[in-house]
Amino acid sequence: MSKVVKVIEVLSQSNKSWEDAAQNAIKEASKSIKNIKSIYIKEKSAKVVDDKIVKYRITAKISFVIE
C-alpha cells in the first residue's frame, strides 16, 4: 500500500533562535497533525530593534503522512 505525504507551509518565530522557531512550528503543528516526518526551512528573517535581533522568524514546509 502506498503512502501519501501532504506538505503545509507555516510561519513561526522565537525570541531565541531560528532552530527554536522551527521547534515551535513542529510543536504547534503536532497539536492538530499526526505523523510529521520532516521540516524544510524555506526562508529565515529577523526583526531588529535598537541594533539587536528581537525575533527570529522562519517560513517552513512541514510534511506528514496521511493515514
Sine and cosine of phi, psi and omega as CSV:
sin_phi,cos_phi,sin_psi,cos_psi,sin_omega,cos_omega
0.00,0.00,0.75,-0.66,0.00,-1.00
-0.98,0.18,0.49,-0.87,0.08,-1.00
-0.97,-0.24,0.58,-0.82,0.05,-1.00
-0.94,-0.33,0.76,-0.65,0.01,-1.00
-0.94,-0.35,0.74,-0.68,0.05,-1.00
-0.95,-0.32,0.54,-0.84,0.01,-1.00
-0.83,-0.56,0.75,-0.66,0.09,-1.00
-0.86,-0.51,0.44,-0.90,0.06,-1.00
-0.96,-0.28,0.73,-0.68,-0.04,-1.00
-0.74,-0.67,0.36,-0.93,0.12,-0.99
-0.89,-0.45,0.63,-0.78,0.00,-1.00
-0.52,-0.86,0.37,-0.93,0.04,-1.00
-0.57,-0.82,0.29,-0.96,-0.02,-1.00
-0.49,-0.87,0.43,-0.90,0.12,-0.99
-1.00,0.10,-0.23,0.97,-0.13,-0.99
-0.99,-0.14,-0.82,0.57,-0.13,-0.99
-0.25,-0.97,0.19,-0.98,0.08,-1.00
-0.93,0.36,-0.57,0.82,0.04,-1.00
-0.89,0.46,-0.65,0.76,0.03,-1.00
-0.92,0.39,-0.60,0.80,0.07,-1.00
-0.89,0.46,-0.63,0.77,0.03,-1.00
-0.91,0.41,-0.68,0.74,0.03,-1.00
-0.90,0.45,-0.63,0.78,0.05,-1.00
-0.88,0.47,-0.64,0.76,0.02,-1.00
-0.88,0.48,-0.72,0.69,0.01,-1.00
-0.90,0.43,-0.69,0.72,-0.02,-1.00
-0.86,0.51,-0.72,0.69,-0.02,-1.00
-0.94,0.33,-0.68,0.73,-0.01,-1.00
-0.89,0.46,-0.59,0.81,-0.05,-1.00
-0.94,0.35,-0.19,0.98,0.08,-1.00
-0.93,0.36,-0.48,0.88,-0.02,-1.00
-0.83,-0.56,-0.13,0.99,-0.02,-1.00
-0.84,-0.54,0.71,-0.71,0.05,-1.00
-0.95,-0.32,0.27,-0.96,0.07,-1.00
0.89,0.46,0.61,0.80,0.07,-1.00
-0.91,0.42,0.75,-0.66,-0.07,-1.00
-0.92,-0.39,-0.49,0.87,-0.03,-1.00
-0.32,-0.95,0.30,-0.95,0.11,-0.99
-0.73,-0.68,0.73,-0.69,0.03,-1.00
-0.90,-0.44,0.88,-0.48,0.01,-1.00
-0.99,0.13,0.94,-0.33,-0.07,-1.00
-0.99,0.12,-0.61,0.79,-0.10,-0.99
-0.45,-0.89,0.58,-0.81,0.09,-1.00
-0.84,-0.54,0.58,-0.81,0.11,-0.99
-0.46,-0.89,0.15,-0.99,-0.01,-1.00
-0.55,-0.84,0.50,-0.87,0.11,-0.99
-0.99,-0.14,0.74,-0.67,-0.05,-1.00
-0.89,-0.46,0.73,-0.68,0.08,-1.00
-0.72,-0.69,0.77,-0.63,0.01,-1.00
0.79,0.62,0.72,0.70,0.05,-1.00
0.90,0.43,0.34,0.94,0.04,-1.00
-0.76,-0.65,0.60,-0.80,0.08,-1.00
-0.96,0.28,0.82,-0.57,0.01,-1.00
-0.93,-0.36,-0.32,0.95,0.05,-1.00
-0.58,-0.81,0.77,-0.64,0.12,-0.99
-0.98,-0.18,0.81,-0.59,-0.08,-1.00
-0.83,-0.55,0.57,-0.82,0.06,-1.00
-0.73,-0.68,0.46,-0.89,0.26,-0.97
-0.92,-0.40,0.81,-0.58,-0.11,-0.99
-0.68,-0.74,0.40,-0.92,0.12,-0.99
-0.93,-0.36,0.79,-0.61,0.02,-1.00
-0.94,-0.35,0.77,-0.63,0.02,-1.00
-0.93,-0.36,0.57,-0.82,0.00,-1.00
-0.50,-0.87,0.46,-0.89,-0.01,-1.00
-0.99,0.10,0.73,-0.69,0.06,-1.00
-1.00,0.00,0.76,-0.65,0.00,-1.00
-1.00,0.00,0.00,0.00,0.00,0.00
